Amino acid sequence: MTTSLRPLRDDEIAEYVPRLRAAYAAELLEHMYLNAEAAATRAERSAAEAFPDGTVAEGNWVFAVEDGEGTRVGVLALGEPFDRKADSLWVYDIEIDEEHRGRGLGRDTMLLAEEE
């Protein structure tokens, strides 16, 4: 496997957080049947907890996924469970950019997540 992970840089976090917040709000609208205002508020609160002051909060890890040539092809976000009692991490987000899908990078990323 030539796929690798590296921590997101500060500039990448600044770009990632608004996208994550919007996607989470959309999921809350669709699956939790919250109204738009409640979904946006919940997504904002969650993003503020996970990324205080634009940094990754303790107990969370956000990685750039890179292919064998060092090209960033996606993002992986891991975190401790809310109760912090389990001895495992949750996969909060895995995203392989559309133009890089179909090459096994998602599978490789999940294997790397298991190693973390």
Salt bridges, closest charged atoms under 4 A:
ASP11 OD1 - ARG9 NE 3.16
GLU12 OE2 - ARG6 NH2 2.78
GLU12 OE2 - ARG9 NH2 3.58
GLU12 OE2 - ARG72 NH1 3.15
GLU15 OE2 - ARG19 NH1 2.21
GLU15 OE1 - ARG72 NH2 3.77
GLU30 OE1 - HIS31 NE2 3.89
GLU44 OE1 - ARG21 NE 3.28
GLU66 OE2 - ARG6 NE 2.58
ASP67 OD2 - ARG103 NH2 3.25
GLU80 OE1 - ARG84 NH1 2.89
GLU95 OE2 - ARG19 NH2 3.51
GLU99 OE2 - HIS100 NE2 3.89
ASP108 OD1 - ARG107 NH1 3.28
